[in-house]
Amino acid sequence: INLQDGASLNAESCSVENNHDVGVFVMAATATLVNAQVTNTNLRLDGTGGSGIVVQDGGSVTLESCVVKSNHSHGVYAGGPGTSVTLLDTLVADTLPKADGTIPSRTTRPATPR
């Protein structure tokens, strides 16, 4: 799933499985997934990618009652000014390494009060 430039998606009870590079990509767009699974995203041929969900450049994603599992590099990645991710009753687990065996460094910041 690739959302860009103001696009929006509301999806419920869906599966995004066994894709290559990124399962769900949101750039300057909005997505809400409810009761969804994003699993087993595969690496690109060059050994990079494989992230379950990537949100950037002001994108916004809400995951409710979702499972993001067995992806590579990142289960959920968010970057860039104005980007937001909200996880409600959501599992992000079993993230696999890149082809070279590394997993990108993890940075955890305190939650911002609503």
C-alpha positions in Angstrom: 0.0 0.0 0.0 1.5 3.3 -1.1 -0.1 6.6 0.0 1.3 10.0 -0.9 0.6 13.7 -1.3 -2.7 14.1 0.7 -4.1 10.7 0.0 -6.1 8.9 2.8 -7.0 5.3 3.6 -9.3 3.7 6.1 -9.0 -0.1 6.1 -10.6 -2.6 8.5 -10.0 -6.3 8.9 -7.3 -6.5 6.2 -4.0 -8.3 5.7 -0.9 -6.9 4.0 1.4 -9.9 3.7 4.5 -11.1 1.9 5.3 -7.8 0.1 8.7 -6.5 -0.8 10.4 -3.4 0.5 7.5 -1.8 2.5 4.1 -3.2 3.5 2.4 0.2 4.1 4.1 3.4 3.0 2.6 6.8 4.0 4.2 10.0 3.0 2.4 13.3 3.5 -0.8 11.3 3.7 -3.1 9.7 6.3 -4.0 6.0 7.0 -6.1 4.4 9.7 -5.9 0.6 10.0 -8.3 -1.3 12.3 -7.9 -5.0 13.0 -5.3 -5.3 10.3 -2.2 -7.4 10.0 1.0 -6.2 8.3 3.4 -9.2 8.2 6.3 -10.8 6.5 7.5 -7.9 4.4 10.5 -9.1 2.4 13.8 -7.4 1.8 14.7 -5.9 -1.6 17.2 -7.8 -3.7 20.0 -5.5 -2.4 19.2 -6.7 1.2 17.6 -3.4 2.4 14.0 -2.5 3.1 11.5 -4.9 4.4 9.8 -2.6 6.8 6.2 -3.2 7.8 5.0 0.4 8.0 6.9 3.5 7.0 5.5 7.0 7.8 7.3 10.1 6.8 7.2 13.8 5.8 4.1 14.8 7.7 2.3 11.5 7.3 -0.1 10.2 10.0 -1.0 6.6 10.8 -3.3 5.2 13.4 -3.2 1.5 14.1 -6.0 0.0 16.3 -6.1 -3.7 17.2 -3.4 -4.5 14.7 -0.5 -6.9 14.4 2.8 -5.8 12.8 5.0 -8.9 12.8 7.9 -10.6 11.2 9.0 -7.7 9.0 12.6 -6.7 8.4 14.6 -3.6 9.7 11.5 -1.9 11.3 8.1 -3.0 12.4 7.0 0.6 12.3 9.2 3.5 11.2 8.3 7.2 11.5 10.5 10.1 10.5 10.3 13.8 9.5 8.7 16.9 10.8 4.9 16.6 11.5 4.9 12.8 11.2 2.7 11.0 13.7 1.9 7.4 14.6 -0.7 6.3 17.1 -0.8 2.7 18.3 -3.9 1.5 20.1 -4.0 -2.2 21.3 -1.4 -3.0 18.7 1.3 -5.6 18.7 4.7 -4.9 17.0 6.8 -8.0 17.3 9.5 -10.3 15.9 11.2 -7.7 13.7 13.9 -9.4 11.6 17.4 -8.1 10.7 18.5 -6.8 7.4 20.4 -9.2 5.1 23.7 -8.2 6.7 22.4 -9.3 10.1 22.0 -5.9 11.6 18.9 -4.2 13.0 18.8 -0.4 12.8 19.3 1.3 16.1 16.2 1.9 18.2 15.4 5.3 19.6 12.6 5.6 22.1 11.3 9.0 23.2 8.8 9.8 25.9 5.3 10.0 24.8 3.9 13.5 24.2 0.8 14.1 26.2 -2.4 14.6 24.2 
